[in-house]
């Protein structure tokens, strides 16, 4: 691998946008329940007098099918939010580890560079003997 191309500020921007989308999705999922109930009511029944007759509030075949559909897909809808949350957490954790590793690698490179002995210099010159410090940026 030649190098990393992670830009922590870019990751933060994407995570922020994902959060905005998830907030919007939450309101859509909340509205979904009411929309399904409205569709079930509007679909009517097979009862005498229809949905507004003596059997008002009783679900018909379409209403029953919609209820089964919602029940059957509820875990899938919940999974979307869980998966997105875990993906965002993974991206943030990976970026933090990348940043920590980058800082650690830079510090190690500085330590190694500060300890180099220049063999062509008289009397075993080292950066330390010239006043250089290993922790200098």
Helices and strands as residue ranges (DSSP letters): H 8-42, G 50-52, H 61-114
